[in-house]
C-alpha cells in the first residue's frame, strides 16, 4: 500500500523552518569580548587598587608580557590619563623592555598636560625591603624619549623634545632637551624663559637626584662630562630683558691624575629692567654685554686646587679677573674640614673700561661738583683709610686709580707660608696693616 505525501504539509514545514531561521538572524548579535591579554592583567596588578584601567581594545602579541591597546584610560582620584595608543613589550614585575605611548592627555591633576609621544626602553626598578619607595639610584633605563610636551597651570611649560639615555646609579648618561619654554606667573619682571637646547652628558643623573633628596654630596664618576646651554631668552611681554648666546662646561675625572674643569659664557646681554634699570640709565648704558670663562684643576692626592683663570668682562664697562691656589682641599668636604683649607696665593684684578669713569661723572653731577674735585675727595678718603708707612705702596696705587691716572687695580695675596682659613678667622687683625702682614697683600695700579 503506497502512502501519498501531502503537499500542504511539506509547504508548512518549510515555512516554519524559515521563520525560525529569520527570527534567529533578527536577534541582536552579542559580540563576545576576547580574553584580556596577560600583560594587561599584570599591568592592572602593578598599578594597584587605587588606579582604574580601561581600554577600547587590547591585543596580545607574540612576545611574552606584551600587548597593544587603544583608547587606554587610567584614572586615579580626580586625575585621568588618556592614551590613544599604547604598546607594552616584555612587561615584568621589576620593569619593562619597551613602552610606547602616543597622543597622551593628562587632566584633573595639578599639571594638566598633553604629550604627542613617549618611548621608554630597558626600565628596571629595584625593590626596596619592606615595600619602601624606590630611590633614584634604584631605577635604571636605557632610553626615555618624550616629544611635544604642553602643560598649563601656574607655570606653563612647553618642550619640543626630551631624550634621556643610560639613566641609573653608576651609569654615565646623557640628557638632551630642545625648544624649552617656561611661563612665569607672578609679581616679578620675567614672564617667559625660552631655551633652544640643554645637553648634559657623562653625569650620573640618578646619583645626583638621590644626593639632592638625601642632602649629601654626590659621588663622582671617572670620565668626561659636559653641559651645553644654547640660546636663552628672558622676556616680559614683547620686551627682551636678557639673552645668552651659549654656556658650556667641561670636566674630567681621571684616576691618578688631577681633575679638570672649565666653563665659558658667551653672548650675555642684559637690557634695562627692574631692579637694575635705574642705575643703567643713570650711567647711560642702553644694554650690557658680557663674556666669562673659568679654568681649574684639583689634585685629590695632594689636595691642591688651582684656578688660574676666572674672568668676567662687561663690554664697555670693566673686566674682573680672579686667580688663586689652595691646598688641603679634599673631596666632599664638611664645613669643619673647610677650615683646614690653606691659601697659597691669590690675585684679584679690575680693569676699568668706562664703568668707574661713568660712576664718577654721574656722582659728581649729582653733588654739583667738578669731576676733578670729586676724584680728589675720593683720593683723600683712601689716604685716610690706608694710613701708615706699611701701606704707602697700596695708598699710592689707590690714589692713582681714583684720580684717573691708572685704569687697572690688582690686589695680590702671597702669605709667607700657606695660610689656613681657620687661623685667619681665629686671629682677626685690628687694622689693615695687620691683614696686609698676615696675607702678604700688595696693591698695584697701572
VENDA-V75240 format. One record per residue. RES is the residue in one small letter. SS is DSSP state (~ for helix, > for strand, _ for the rest). OMEGA is omega in radians with two decimals (none if undefined). BURIAL is + if it has 9 or more other C-alpha atoms within 8 Angstrom, else -. Layout:
BEGIN
res=RES ss=SS omega=OMEGA burial=BURIAL
res=RES ss=SS omega=OMEGA burial=BURIAL
END
This chain:
BEGIN
res=x ss=_ omega=-3.11 burial=-
res=x ss=_ omega=3.08 burial=-
res=x ss=_ omega=3.12 burial=-
res=x ss=_ omega=-3.13 burial=-
res=x ss=_ omega=-3.12 burial=-
res=x ss=_ omega=-3.12 burial=-
res=x ss=~ omega=-3.11 burial=-
res=x ss=~ omega=-3.11 burial=-
res=x ss=~ omega=3.10 burial=-
res=x ss=~ omega=3.13 burial=-
res=x ss=~ omega=-3.13 burial=-
res=x ss=~ omega=3.13 burial=-
res=x ss=~ omega=3.11 burial=-
res=x ss=~ omega=3.14 burial=-
res=x ss=~ omega=-3.13 burial=-
res=x ss=~ omega=3.13 burial=-
res=x ss=~ omega=3.14 burial=-
res=x ss=~ omega=-3.14 burial=-
res=x ss=~ omega=3.12 burial=-
res=x ss=~ omega=3.14 burial=-
res=x ss=~ omega=3.13 burial=-
res=x ss=~ omega=-3.13 burial=-
res=x ss=~ omega=3.11 burial=-
res=x ss=~ omega=3.14 burial=-
res=x ss=~ omega=-3.10 burial=-
res=x ss=~ omega=-3.14 burial=-
res=x ss=_ omega=3.09 burial=-
res=x ss=_ omega=-3.13 burial=-
res=x ss=_ omega=-3.14 burial=-
res=x ss=_ omega=-3.10 burial=-
res=x ss=_ omega=3.12 burial=-
res=x ss=_ omega=3.11 burial=-
res=x ss=_ omega=3.07 burial=-
res=x ss=_ omega=3.14 burial=-
res=x ss=_ omega=-3.11 burial=-
res=x ss=_ omega=3.11 burial=-
res=x ss=_ omega=-3.12 burial=+
res=x ss=~ omega=-3.14 burial=-
res=x ss=~ omega=3.13 burial=+
res=x ss=~ omega=3.09 burial=+
res=x ss=~ omega=3.10 burial=+
res=x ss=~ omega=3.12 burial=-
res=x ss=~ omega=3.09 burial=+
res=x ss=~ omega=-3.10 burial=+
res=x ss=~ omega=-3.12 burial=-
res=x ss=~ omega=3.13 burial=-
res=x ss=~ omega=3.11 burial=-
res=x ss=_ omega=-3.07 burial=-
res=x ss=_ omega=-3.12 burial=-
res=x ss=_ omega=-3.11 burial=-
res=x ss=_ omega=3.08 burial=+
res=x ss=> omega=-3.12 burial=+
res=x ss=> omega=3.06 burial=+
res=x ss=> omega=-3.11 burial=-
res=x ss=_ omega=3.09 burial=+
res=x ss=_ omega=3.13 burial=-
res=x ss=> omega=3.12 burial=-
res=x ss=> omega=-3.11 burial=+
res=x ss=> omega=3.08 burial=+
res=x ss=> omega=3.08 burial=+
res=x ss=_ omega=-3.06 burial=-
res=x ss=_ omega=-3.07 burial=-
res=x ss=_ omega=3.13 burial=-
res=x ss=_ omega=-3.13 burial=+
res=x ss=_ omega=-3.07 burial=+
res=x ss=_ omega=3.12 burial=+
res=x ss=> omega=3.05 burial=+
res=x ss=> omega=-3.10 burial=+
res=x ss=> omega=3.01 burial=+
res=x ss=> omega=3.11 burial=+
res=x ss=> omega=3.14 burial=+
res=x ss=> omega=3.13 burial=+
res=x ss=> omega=3.06 burial=+
res=x ss=> omega=-3.09 burial=+
res=x ss=> omega=3.03 burial=+
res=x ss=> omega=-3.06 burial=+
res=x ss=_ omega=3.14 burial=-
res=x ss=_ omega=-3.07 burial=-
res=x ss=> omega=-3.13 burial=+
res=x ss=> omega=3.07 burial=+
res=x ss=> omega=3.12 burial=+
res=x ss=> omega=-3.09 burial=+
res=x ss=> omega=-3.11 burial=+
res=x ss=> omega=-3.14 burial=+
res=x ss=> omega=3.10 burial=+
res=x ss=> omega=3.11 burial=+
res=x ss=> omega=3.10 burial=+
res=x ss=> omega=3.09 burial=+
res=x ss=> omega=3.08 burial=+
res=x ss=> omega=3.10 burial=+
res=x ss=> omega=3.11 burial=+
res=x ss=> omega=-3.03 burial=-
res=x ss=_ omega=-3.09 burial=-
res=x ss=_ omega=3.10 burial=-
res=x ss=> omega=-3.09 burial=+
res=x ss=> omega=3.11 burial=+
res=x ss=> omega=3.13 burial=+
res=x ss=> omega=3.07 burial=+
res=x ss=> omega=3.12 burial=+
res=x ss=> omega=3.13 burial=+
res=x ss=> omega=3.11 burial=+
res=x ss=> omega=3.08 burial=+
res=x ss=> omega=-3.06 burial=+
res=x ss=> omega=3.08 burial=+
res=x ss=> omega=3.13 burial=+
res=x ss=> omega=-3.08 burial=+
res=x ss=> omega=3.05 burial=+
res=x ss=_ omega=-3.14 burial=-
res=x ss=_ omega=-3.13 burial=+
res=x ss=_ omega=-3.10 burial=-
res=x ss=_ omega=3.04 burial=+
res=x ss=_ omega=-3.05 burial=+
res=x ss=> omega=2.97 burial=+
res=x ss=> omega=-3.08 burial=+
res=x ss=> omega=-3.13 burial=+
res=x ss=> omega=-2.98 burial=+
res=x ss=> omega=3.02 burial=+
res=x ss=> omega=3.08 burial=+
res=x ss=> omega=3.13 burial=+
res=x ss=> omega=-3.11 burial=+
res=x ss=> omega=3.02 burial=+
res=x ss=> omega=-3.13 burial=+
res=x ss=> omega=3.04 burial=+
res=x ss=> omega=3.12 burial=+
res=x ss=> omega=3.12 burial=+
res=x ss=_ omega=-3.07 burial=-
res=x ss=_ omega=3.08 burial=+
res=x ss=_ omega=3.08 burial=-
res=x ss=~ omega=3.11 burial=-
res=x ss=~ omega=3.12 burial=-
res=x ss=~ omega=3.12 burial=-
res=x ss=_ omega=3.12 burial=-
res=x ss=_ omega=-3.13 burial=-
res=x ss=_ omega=3.04 burial=+
res=x ss=_ omega=3.10 burial=-
res=x ss=~ omega=-3.13 burial=+
res=x ss=~ omega=3.05 burial=+
res=x ss=~ omega=-3.07 burial=+
res=x ss=> omega=3.05 burial=+
res=x ss=> omega=3.13 burial=+
res=x ss=> omega=3.10 burial=+
res=x ss=> omega=-3.06 burial=+
res=x ss=> omega=2.94 burial=+
res=x ss=> omega=-3.13 burial=+
res=x ss=> omega=3.07 burial=+
res=x ss=> omega=-3.12 burial=+
res=x ss=> omega=3.04 burial=+
res=x ss=> omega=3.02 burial=+
res=x ss=> omega=3.09 burial=+
res=x ss=> omega=3.13 burial=+
res=x ss=> omega=3.10 burial=+
res=x ss=_ omega=-3.11 burial=+
res=x ss=_ omega=-3.09 burial=-
res=x ss=_ omega=-3.14 burial=-
res=x ss=_ omega=3.14 burial=+
res=x ss=_ omega=-3.12 burial=+
res=x ss=> omega=3.01 burial=+
res=x ss=> omega=3.13 burial=+
res=x ss=> omega=3.10 burial=+
res=x ss=> omega=-3.14 burial=+
res=x ss=> omega=3.01 burial=+
res=x ss=> omega=3.13 burial=+
res=x ss=> omega=3.14 burial=+
res=x ss=> omega=3.13 burial=+
res=x ss=> omega=3.06 burial=+
res=x ss=> omega=3.07 burial=+
res=x ss=> omega=3.10 burial=+
res=x ss=_ omega=-3.13 burial=+
res=x ss=_ omega=3.14 burial=+
res=x ss=_ omega=-3.11 burial=-
res=x ss=_ omega=3.03 burial=+
res=x ss=_ omega=-3.05 burial=+
res=x ss=> omega=-3.14 burial=+
res=x ss=> omega=3.09 burial=+
res=x ss=> omega=3.12 burial=+
res=x ss=> omega=3.14 burial=+
res=x ss=> omega=3.12 burial=+
res=x ss=> omega=3.06 burial=+
res=x ss=> omega=3.12 burial=+
res=x ss=> omega=3.06 burial=+
res=x ss=> omega=-3.13 burial=+
res=x ss=> omega=3.06 burial=+
res=x ss=> omega=-3.11 burial=+
res=x ss=_ omega=-3.14 burial=+
res=x ss=_ omega=-3.12 burial=-
res=x ss=_ omega=-3.07 burial=-
res=x ss=_ omega=-3.10 burial=-
res=x ss=_ omega=-3.09 burial=-
res=x ss=_ omega=-3.07 burial=-
res=x ss=_ omega=3.10 burial=+
res=x ss=_ omega=-3.06 burial=+
res=x ss=> omega=3.04 burial=+
res=x ss=> omega=-3.14 burial=+
res=x ss=> omega=-3.14 burial=+
res=x ss=> omega=-3.13 burial=+
res=x ss=> omega=-3.07 burial=+
res=x ss=> omega=2.98 burial=+
res=x ss=> omega=-3.12 burial=+
res=x ss=> omega=3.11 burial=+
res=x ss=> omega=3.09 burial=+
res=x ss=> omega=3.06 burial=+
res=x ss=> omega=-3.14 burial=+
res=x ss=> omega=3.08 burial=+
res=x ss=_ omega=-3.06 burial=+
res=x ss=~ omega=3.14 burial=+
res=x ss=~ omega=3.12 burial=+
res=x ss=~ omega=3.13 burial=+
res=x ss=~ omega=3.11 burial=+
res=x ss=~ omega=3.11 burial=+
res=x ss=~ omega=3.13 burial=+
res=x ss=~ omega=3.11 burial=+
res=x ss=~ omega=-3.12 burial=+
res=x ss=~ omega=-3.10 burial=-
res=x ss=~ omega=3.11 burial=-
res=x ss=_ omega=3.11 burial=-
res=x ss=_ omega=3.08 burial=-
res=x ss=_ omega=3.11 burial=-
res=x ss=_ omega=3.03 burial=+
res=x ss=_ omega=-3.11 burial=-
res=x ss=_ omega=3.10 burial=-
res=x ss=_ omega=3.04 burial=+
res=x ss=_ omega=-3.14 burial=-
res=x ss=> omega=-3.10 burial=-
res=x ss=> omega=3.09 burial=+
res=x ss=> omega=-3.11 burial=+
res=x ss=> omega=3.03 burial=+
res=x ss=> omega=3.10 burial=+
res=x ss=> omega=3.05 burial=+
res=x ss=> omega=-3.05 burial=+
res=x ss=> omega=2.95 burial=+
res=x ss=> omega=3.10 burial=+
res=x ss=> omega=3.11 burial=+
res=x ss=> omega=3.08 burial=+
res=x ss=> omega=-3.02 burial=+
res=x ss=> omega=3.02 burial=+
res=x ss=> omega=-3.03 burial=+
res=x ss=_ omega=3.10 burial=-
res=x ss=_ omega=-3.09 burial=-
res=x ss=> omega=3.09 burial=-
res=x ss=> omega=3.14 burial=+
res=x ss=> omega=-3.13 burial=+
res=x ss=> omega=3.10 burial=+
res=x ss=> omega=3.00 burial=+
res=x ss=> omega=3.14 burial=+
res=x ss=> omega=-3.11 burial=+
res=x ss=> omega=3.02 burial=+
res=x ss=> omega=3.13 burial=+
res=x ss=> omega=3.08 burial=+
res=x ss=> omega=3.14 burial=+
res=x ss=> omega=3.10 burial=+
res=x ss=> omega=3.08 burial=+
res=x ss=> omega=3.06 burial=+
res=x ss=> omega=-3.10 burial=+
res=x ss=_ omega=3.11 burial=+
res=x ss=_ omega=3.11 burial=-
res=x ss=_ omega=3.13 burial=-
res=x ss=_ omega=3.09 burial=-
res=x ss=_ omega=3.04 burial=+
res=x ss=> omega=-3.11 burial=+
res=x ss=> omega=3.08 burial=+
res=x ss=> omega=-3.14 burial=+
res=x ss=> omega=2.99 burial=+
res=x ss=> omega=3.10 burial=+
res=x ss=> omega=3.09 burial=+
res=x ss=> omega=-3.08 burial=+
res=x ss=> omega=3.00 burial=+
res=x ss=> omega=3.06 burial=+
res=x ss=> omega=3.14 burial=+
res=x ss=> omega=3.13 burial=+
res=x ss=> omega=3.11 burial=+
res=x ss=> omega=-3.09 burial=+
res=x ss=_ omega=3.08 burial=+
res=x ss=_ omega=3.10 burial=-
res=x ss=_ omega=0.08 burial=-
res=x ss=_ omega=-3.04 burial=-
res=x ss=_ omega=-3.08 burial=-
res=x ss=~ omega=-3.05 burial=+
res=x ss=~ omega=-3.09 burial=+
res=x ss=~ omega=3.05 burial=-
res=x ss=~ omega=3.13 burial=+
res=x ss=~ omega=-3.14 burial=+
res=x ss=~ omega=3.13 burial=-
res=x ss=_ omega=3.06 burial=+
res=x ss=_ omega=3.03 burial=-
res=x ss=_ omega=3.05 burial=-
res=x ss=_ omega=3.05 burial=-
res=x ss=> omega=3.06 burial=+
res=x ss=> omega=3.13 burial=+
res=x ss=> omega=-3.01 burial=+
res=x ss=> omega=2.98 burial=+
res=x ss=> omega=3.12 burial=+
res=x ss=> omega=3.07 burial=+
res=x ss=> omega=-3.14 burial=+
res=x ss=> omega=3.04 burial=+
res=x ss=> omega=-3.12 burial=+
res=x ss=> omega=3.03 burial=+
res=x ss=> omega=3.10 burial=+
res=x ss=> omega=3.11 burial=+
res=x ss=> omega=-3.10 burial=+
res=x ss=_ omega=-3.12 burial=+
res=x ss=_ omega=-3.13 burial=-
res=x ss=_ omega=-3.11 burial=-
res=x ss=_ omega=-3.12 burial=+
res=x ss=> omega=3.03 burial=+
res=x ss=> omega=-3.10 burial=+
res=x ss=> omega=3.07 burial=+
res=x ss=> omega=-3.09 burial=+
res=x ss=> omega=-3.06 burial=+
res=x ss=> omega=2.89 burial=+
res=x ss=> omega=-3.04 burial=+
res=x ss=> omega=3.06 burial=+
res=x ss=> omega=3.13 burial=+
res=x ss=> omega=2.97 burial=+
res=x ss=> omega=-3.08 burial=+
res=x ss=_ omega=-3.12 burial=+
res=x ss=_ omega=3.10 burial=-
res=x ss=_ omega=-3.13 burial=+
res=x ss=> omega=3.11 burial=+
res=x ss=> omega=3.14 burial=+
res=x ss=> omega=-3.14 burial=+
res=x ss=> omega=-3.12 burial=+
res=x ss=> omega=3.04 burial=+
res=x ss=> omega=3.10 burial=+
res=x ss=> omega=3.09 burial=+
res=x ss=> omega=-3.11 burial=+
res=x ss=> omega=2.94 burial=+
res=x ss=> omega=-3.00 burial=+
res=x ss=_ omega=3.09 burial=+
res=x ss=_ omega=-3.08 burial=+
res=x ss=_ omega=3.10 burial=-
res=x ss=_ omega=3.09 burial=-
res=x ss=_ omega=-3.08 burial=-
res=x ss=_ omega=2.97 burial=+
res=x ss=_ omega=3.12 burial=-
res=x ss=~ omega=3.12 burial=-
res=x ss=~ omega=-3.13 burial=-
res=x ss=~ omega=3.14 burial=-
res=x ss=~ omega=3.11 burial=+
res=x ss=_ omega=-3.12 burial=+
res=x ss=_ omega=3.06 burial=+
res=x ss=_ omega=-3.10 burial=+
res=x ss=> omega=3.09 burial=+
res=x ss=> omega=3.06 burial=+
res=x ss=> omega=3.10 burial=+
res=x ss=> omega=3.10 burial=+
res=x ss=> omega=3.12 burial=+
res=x ss=> omega=3.09 burial=+
res=x ss=> omega=-3.06 burial=+
res=x ss=> omega=3.05 burial=+
res=x ss=> omega=3.06 burial=+
res=x ss=> omega=-3.11 burial=+
res=x ss=> omega=3.09 burial=+
res=x ss=_ omega=3.01 burial=+
res=x ss=_ omega=-3.04 burial=+
res=x ss=~ omega=-3.12 burial=+
res=x ss=~ omega=3.12 burial=+
res=x ss=~ omega=3.11 burial=-
res=x ss=~ omega=-3.14 burial=+
res=x ss=~ omega=3.12 burial=+
res=x ss=~ omega=-3.12 burial=+
res=x ss=~ omega=-3.11 burial=+
res=x ss=~ omega=-3.14 burial=+
res=x ss=~ omega=3.12 burial=-
res=x ss=~ omega=3.11 burial=+
res=x ss=~ omega=-3.13 burial=+
res=x ss=~ omega=3.13 burial=-
res=x ss=_ omega=3.09 burial=-
res=x ss=_ omega=-3.13 burial=-
res=x ss=_ omega=2.97 burial=+
res=x ss=_ omega=-3.08 burial=-
res=x ss=~ omega=-3.14 burial=+
res=x ss=~ omega=3.13 burial=-
res=x ss=~ omega=3.12 burial=-
res=x ss=~ omega=3.09 burial=+
res=x ss=~ omega=3.13 burial=+
res=x ss=~ omega=3.11 burial=+
res=x ss=~ omega=3.08 burial=-
res=x ss=~ omega=3.13 burial=+
res=x ss=~ omega=3.11 burial=+
res=x ss=~ omega=3.09 burial=+
res=x ss=~ omega=3.09 burial=-
res=x ss=~ omega=3.11 burial=+
res=x ss=~ omega=-3.14 burial=+
res=x ss=~ omega=-3.11 burial=-
res=x ss=~ omega=-3.07 burial=-
res=x ss=_ omega=-3.11 burial=+
res=x ss=_ omega=3.11 burial=+
res=x ss=_ omega=-3.08 burial=-
res=x ss=~ omega=-3.10 burial=-
res=x ss=~ omega=-3.12 burial=-
res=x ss=~ omega=-3.08 burial=+
res=x ss=~ omega=-3.11 burial=+
res=x ss=~ omega=3.11 burial=+
res=x ss=~ omega=3.13 burial=+
res=x ss=~ omega=3.13 burial=+
res=x ss=~ omega=-3.14 burial=-
res=x ss=~ omega=-3.14 burial=+
res=x ss=~ omega=-3.14 burial=+
res=x ss=~ omega=3.13 burial=+
res=x ss=~ omega=-3.14 burial=+
res=x ss=~ omega=-3.07 burial=+
res=x ss=~ omega=3.12 burial=+
res=x ss=~ omega=3.13 burial=+
res=x ss=_ omega=3.11 burial=-
res=x ss=_ omega=3.12 burial=-
res=x ss=_ omega=-3.14 burial=+
res=x ss=_ omega=-3.11 burial=+
res=x ss=> omega=3.03 burial=+
res=x ss=> omega=3.12 burial=+
res=x ss=> omega=3.10 burial=+
res=x ss=> omega=-3.11 burial=+
res=x ss=> omega=3.08 burial=+
res=x ss=> omega=3.12 burial=+
res=x ss=_ omega=-3.14 burial=+
res=x ss=_ omega=-3.10 burial=+
res=x ss=_ omega=3.06 burial=-
res=x ss=_ omega=3.12 burial=-
res=x ss=_ omega=-3.00 burial=+
res=x ss=> omega=-3.13 burial=+
res=x ss=> omega=3.13 burial=+
res=x ss=~ omega=3.12 burial=+
res=x ss=~ omega=3.12 burial=+
res=x ss=~ omega=-3.14 burial=-
res=x ss=~ omega=3.13 burial=+
res=x ss=~ omega=-3.11 burial=-
res=x ss=~ omega=-3.11 burial=-
res=x ss=_ omega=3.12 burial=-
res=x ss=_ omega=-3.12 burial=-
res=x ss=_ omega=-3.06 burial=-
res=x ss=_ omega=-3.13 burial=-
res=x ss=_ omega=-3.11 burial=-
res=x ss=~ omega=3.13 burial=-
res=x ss=~ omega=3.11 burial=+
res=x ss=~ omega=3.09 burial=+
res=x ss=~ omega=3.12 burial=+
res=x ss=~ omega=-3.12 burial=+
res=x ss=~ omega=-3.11 burial=+
res=x ss=~ omega=-3.06 burial=-
res=x ss=~ omega=-3.08 burial=+
res=x ss=_ omega=-3.03 burial=+
res=x ss=> omega=2.98 burial=+
res=x ss=> omega=3.10 burial=+
res=x ss=> omega=3.13 burial=+
res=x ss=> omega=3.14 burial=+
res=x ss=> omega=3.06 burial=+
res=x ss=_ omega=none burial=-
END
